Amino acid sequence: MAILKASEIRELSVEEMKGKIAELKRELMKEGVNKSTGGAPSNPGKISETKRTIARILTIMKEKEAQAENA
């Protein structure tokens, strides 16, 4: 999965964001298994970038929830 920018994430609905998080977590788990079994990662920076993208999505989800509460 490609790295998502904040502007792209903001266009998604909350349900789509949850789907993206699930997809990214599966990808992260796959990379972690590959790393733990001693295999060479296909892209060394992919694990940290995947974690960063998950955090970015969660942050924007919380922003949307706070906005909904204030409105």
Secondary structure, 3 states (H helix, E strand, C coil): CCCCCHHHHHCCCHHHHHHHHHHHHHHHHHHHHHHHCCCCCCCCCHHHHHHHHHHHHHHHHHHHHHHHHHC
